[in-house]
Structure formats: C-alpha cells, structure tokens
Amino acid sequence: SDGSIRLHQMTSEHPLLQWNGSTSGQPVIALQWALTRPAVFFVLDASSNIYIWDLLENDLLPVAKQTIPLENVVTMTLLGEPEKTNGLLGLVLAKASGEIDIQFVKKKWALP
C-alpha cells in the first residue's frame, strides 16, 4: 500500500532486495515478471503509472515509466510465449470503463 516492492527468495522470510517508495508512495496494484526476460518486471500503481524494472540494467530504480492518461487502469497482465525467442511481449491493461488495451513492449525489455 505504500509503494514498496520486495524481492524474496522462496527459502527465506527476509527479502533479498527492497525498494521503498518505488512508486512515489502510490499503492502497487499489480506486479508481473516478463515472460520472456527473467530480469524484467512491470509494476502498475494506483495512479495508472507503469514502471519497467530491468535488474540487469539498474537494480536501484526503474528503467522506464509510462503513464496511462485519461483513464484509470485497474489491473494488468502480460502475454507472450516464453519458449519463443522472437521478443514478442504484450502488456494487457484493463481500464475502469471495461476497455481492454494491449500494448507491446520494446524488444530490449522482451528479448531473452
């Protein structure tokens, strides 16, 4: 609820990494690991901002932020085929109006 993100190892109750206030204090609505690139994950906050984290590029801050204007995004999920190396990765956004939006991710965050 405070925008903190923690990365845990399954065998420990203590986080390996923790990012406090990673969304400027906005609650985290959804977090999804990239299906095609294991070091990348996406975070949706309550203000309809999407943060892209690439831990190989920067493990302190997100590498990109995208605001979805004019509409409240209520959830997100990813689509892609991890067994294929074509770098096709999509972000599916569900808006409060019931509209579904699919955006494709840049290949630099999708290629294995």
Rosetta blueprint (number, residue, H / E / L):
1 S L
2 D L
3 G L
4 S L
5 I E
6 R E
7 L E
8 H E
9 Q L
10 M L
11 T L
12 S L
13 E L
14 H L
15 P E
16 L E
17 L E
18 Q E
19 W E
20 N L
21 G L
22 S L
23 T L
24 S L
25 G L
26 Q L
27 P L
28 V E
29 I E
30 A E
31 L E
32 Q E
33 W E
34 A L
35 L L
36 T L
37 R L
38 P L
39 A L
40 V E
41 F E
42 F E
43 V E
44 L E
45 D E
46 A L
47 S L
48 S L
49 N E
50 I E
51 Y E
52 I E
53 W E
54 D E
55 L L
56 L L
57 E L
58 N L
59 D L
60 L L
61 L L
62 P L
63 V L
64 A E
65 K E
66 Q E
67 T E
68 I L
69 P L
70 L L
71 E L
72 N L
73 V E
74 V E
75 T E
76 M E
77 T E
78 L E
79 L E
80 G E
81 E L
82 P L
83 E L
84 K L
85 T L
86 N L
87 G L
88 L L
89 L E
90 G E
91 L E
92 V E
93 L E
94 A E
95 K E
96 A L
97 S L
98 G L
99 E L
100 I E
101 D E
102 I E
103 Q E
104 F E
105 V L
106 K L
107 K H
108 K H
109 W H
110 A L
111 L L
112 P L
